[in-house]
Amino acid sequence: MQHEAGVGIEAHNRYGASRWVDGAAMHSEETVAEEVPVALVYNGISHAVMLATPLDLEDFALGFSLSECIVGRSGEIHDLDIIERSNGIEVHMQLSAERAHVLKQHRRTLAGRTGCGLCGTESLDQLAKRAATVQSSSVLASGALPYALSGLQGMQHLFHLTGAVHAAAWCDVDGRIDLVREDVGRHNALDKLIGALASERRGFDDGFVLMTSRASYEIVQKAAAVGIAVVAAVSAPTGMAVRVAIDSGVTLIGFVRGERHCVYSHPERVH
């Protein structure tokens, strides 16, 4: 895949503000995370427009394509170009003929929002068919969770600047962090992480994902789609996320905080 070297839109910018402390106001310059419309265009046809942080967009486009089952492997995207427009960013991808045909048959146009899990789903029957089934014998020690969490805190660079983004981290079974991606949208952060792993030709069955967010339906669904067996989150899951995790074979862990956590599905993978 080839892509343009850079995108001129910054992931964060400085804005003037009035900061109030102890009842008194003072002028300050605040660092604010940016979110821009990112159009994902396949073979010249716009498929999705997502609001995302303009950072690691190659990873985002590849990860979205995999987690939404538009492609089954990174090699089915033959070319990737990032084009900055006056009103956002377009990521153009050229699919293999077979995948282009499948996408044309099942194409939907959706307007993505940060935190939107069901945008573009056409029916309840379609929703029920989206979850894949994960087969993995991967096992992690419970001590890997606090170890990963403590390591992640020093790797959330954009969060420390802005306080406004989520992180998705790929950790080995001992809790060592290999990759981190950040975005204003938790599902975008996960897509970026999936894309980064795929671009390095890494497997999805030898570690786990740690999310600095709640565990919602789309997080579990995306993980299941690429074969990630364990998803851990610092906050709570939703009931729908738990049900999808149970049905799709994903070990879902919530409230990862210090030495505490709660395993909601397939506990046999946590010892």
C-alpha positions in Angstrom: 0.0 0.0 0.0 1.1 3.5 -0.7 -0.1 6.7 0.9 0.7 10.4 1.1 3.4 11.1 3.7 1.5 13.6 5.8 -1.8 15.3 6.6 -1.7 19.0 7.4 -4.5 18.9 9.9 -3.2 18.6 13.5 -4.4 16.1 16.1 -4.5 18.9 18.6 -4.5 22.7 18.6 -4.2 25.6 21.1 -7.3 27.7 22.0 -7.7 30.7 24.2 -9.9 30.2 27.3 -10.8 31.5 30.7 -9.6 29.2 33.4 -11.3 29.5 36.7 -9.5 28.5 39.9 -10.8 29.1 43.4 -13.4 31.6 42.1 -11.0 33.7 40.0 -10.6 33.7 36.2 -7.4 34.0 34.3 -6.7 33.8 30.6 -5.0 30.6 29.5 -4.0 28.7 26.3 -5.6 25.3 26.3 -4.5 22.3 24.2 -7.6 20.7 22.7 -8.0 17.5 20.7 -9.3 17.8 17.2 -11.9 15.6 15.5 -12.5 15.9 11.8 -14.8 14.1 9.3 -12.8 11.2 7.8 -14.4 9.7 4.7 -13.5 6.1 3.9 -13.7 5.7 0.2 -13.5 2.2 -1.5 -12.9 2.0 -5.3 -14.1 5.6 -5.7 -17.3 5.1 -3.6 -17.7 6.7 -0.2 -18.7 4.1 2.3 -18.5 5.7 5.7 -17.8 9.1 7.2 -16.5 9.0 10.7 -15.5 11.7 13.2 -12.0 10.9 14.2 -8.7 12.3 15.5 -6.5 13.0 12.4 -3.7 10.7 13.5 -2.6 7.2 12.4 -5.3 7.3 9.6 -3.6 4.6 7.6 -4.0 2.3 10.6 -7.6 3.5 11.1 -8.6 2.8 7.5 -7.1 -0.7 7.5 -8.5 -1.5 11.0 -12.0 -0.3 10.1 -11.8 -2.4 6.9 -10.9 -5.5 8.8 -13.2 -5.0 11.8 -16.2 -4.3 9.6 -15.3 -7.3 7.5 -14.9 -5.3 4.3 -11.7 -7.2 3.8 -10.4 -10.4 5.3 -6.7 -9.5 5.2 -4.7 -6.4 4.6 -3.5 -7.7 1.2 -6.9 -7.2 -0.2 -6.4 -3.4 -0.1 -4.1 -2.7 -3.0 -3.6 1.0 -2.6 -4.3 3.7 0.1 -4.1 7.4 -0.4 -4.9 10.1 2.2 -6.3 13.4 0.7 -6.9 16.5 2.7 -10.0 18.5 1.7 -11.3 21.9 2.9 -14.0 20.2 5.0 -12.2 17.0 6.2 -10.1 14.1 5.0 -10.7 11.4 2.5 -8.9 8.0 2.7 -9.1 6.3 -0.7 -8.6 2.6 -0.9 -8.5 0.3 -3.9 -9.9 -3.2 -3.2 -9.4 -6.4 -4.9 -12.0 -7.2 -7.5 -13.6 -10.0 -5.3 -13.9 -7.7 -2.3 -15.1 -4.8 -4.3 -17.9 -7.0 -5.6 -18.9 -8.1 -2.1 -18.8 -4.5 -0.8 -21.0 -3.4 -3.7 -23.6 -6.0 -2.8 -23.7 -5.1 0.9 -22.7 -1.4 0.7 -24.3 0.9 3.2 -23.6 4.6 3.8 -23.3 5.7 7.4 -22.6 8.9 9.2 -20.3 8.0 12.1 -20.3 9.7 15.4 -17.8 9.2 18.2 -19.4 6.4 20.4 -21.8 5.3 17.7 -22.1 1.5 17.5 -25.1 0.9 15.3 -24.9 3.7 12.7 -25.7 2.2 9.3 -27.0 -1.1 10.5 -30.0 -1.7 8.3 -32.0 -4.2 10.3 -32.1 -6.2 13.6 -31.4 -9.4 11.6 -28.3 -7.8 10.2 -27.1 -6.8 13.7 -27.6 -10.4 14.9 -25.4 -11.8 12.2 -22.4 -9.4 12.7 -20.7 -11.2 15.6 -18.0 -13.6 14.7 -17.0 -16.6 16.9 -13.5 -16.5 18.4 -11.6 -19.7 19.0 -8.5 -19.2 21.1 -6.8 -21.0 23.9 -4.9 -17.9 25.0 -4.6 -17.6 28.8 -3.5 -14.6 30.8 -2.6 -14.2 34.4 -4.8 -11.9 36.4 -1.7 -9.9 37.3 -1.2 -9.0 33.7 -4.2 -6.6 33.9 -2.9 -4.1 36.6 0.6 -4.4 35.0 -0.8 -3.3 31.7 -2.9 -0.6 33.2 0.1 0.9 35.0 2.2 0.9 31.8 -0.5 2.4 29.7 -0.7 5.6 31.9 2.7 6.7 30.6 1.9 6.0 27.0 -1.3 8.1 26.4 0.6 11.0 24.9 -2.4 12.8 23.3 -4.6 12.2 26.4 -2.0 13.9 28.6 -2.0 16.9 26.3 -5.8 17.2 25.9 -7.6 15.0 28.4 -10.1 14.2 25.6 -9.1 10.9 23.9 -9.4 7.2 24.5 -6.6 4.7 24.1 -6.5 1.1 22.9 -3.5 -0.9 23.8 -2.3 -4.3 22.6 -0.7 -6.3 25.5 0.9 -9.7 25.6 -0.4 -12.3 28.0 2.0 -11.0 30.7 0.7 -7.4 30.4 3.6 -5.9 28.5 2.3 -3.2 26.1 3.4 -3.5 22.5 1.2 -0.9 20.7 -1.0 2.0 21.7 -3.4 4.0 19.5 -5.5 7.0 20.6 -8.6 8.7 19.2 -11.6 10.8 20.4 -13.7 7.7 19.6 -13.1 4.5 21.5 -14.1 2.4 18.6 -11.8 4.5 16.3 -8.9 3.9 18.7 -9.5 0.1 18.5 -9.7 0.2 14.7 -6.4 2.1 14.7 -4.9 -0.6 16.9 -6.2 -3.4 14.7 -4.8 -1.7 11.6 -1.4 -1.2 13.2 -1.2 -4.9 14.2 -2.3 -6.0 10.7 0.2 -3.7 9.0 2.9 -5.3 11.0 1.5 -8.7 10.1 0.9 -9.5 13.8 -1.5 -12.1 15.0 -4.6 -11.3 17.1 -4.6 -14.4 19.2 -1.5 -13.9 21.4 -2.5 -11.1 23.7 -5.4 -8.9 24.7 -6.8 -5.4 24.2 -7.0 -2.9 27.0 -9.4 0.0 26.5 -9.5 3.3 28.5 -13.3 3.4 28.1 -16.4 1.6 28.8 -16.8 -1.7 27.0 -19.6 -1.2 24.5 -21.2 -3.4 21.9 -19.0 -2.2 19.0 -15.8 -2.8 20.9 -16.6 -6.5 21.4 -18.0 -6.9 17.9 -14.9 -5.4 16.3 -12.6 -7.6 18.5 -14.5 -10.7 17.6 -14.4 -9.9 13.9 -10.6 -10.1 13.8 -10.2 -12.9 16.3 -9.2 -11.0 19.5 -10.1 -13.3 22.4 -9.8 -11.0 25.4 -11.0 -7.4 25.8 -10.4 -5.5 29.0 -11.7 -2.0 29.8 -11.2 0.3 32.7 -14.9 1.1 32.9 -18.2 -0.9 32.8 -19.6 -3.0 30.0 -23.1 -2.7 28.6 -25.5 -5.6 28.8 -25.4 -5.9 25.0 -21.6 -6.1 25.1 -21.8 -8.9 27.6 -24.3 -10.8 25.5 -22.3 -10.4 22.4 -19.1 -11.5 24.2 -20.8 -14.6 25.5 -22.1 -15.5 22.1 -18.9 -14.7 20.2 -16.4 -16.4 22.5 -14.8 -13.2 23.7 -13.5 -12.9 27.3 -14.9 -9.5 28.4 -13.3 -7.8 31.5 -14.5 -4.6 33.0 -13.5 -2.3 35.9 -9.8 -2.9 35.5 -8.6 -0.7 38.3 -5.5 -1.5 40.3 -5.8 -5.1 41.5 -9.5 -5.2 40.8 -11.4 -6.4 37.8 -14.6 -8.2 36.8 -14.8 -11.0 34.2 -18.2 -11.1 32.5 -17.7 -13.9 29.9 -15.5 -16.9 29.3 -13.5 -16.7 32.5 -11.4 -19.7 31.6 -8.9 -17.4 29.9 -8.0 -15.5 33.1 -6.1 -17.4 35.8 
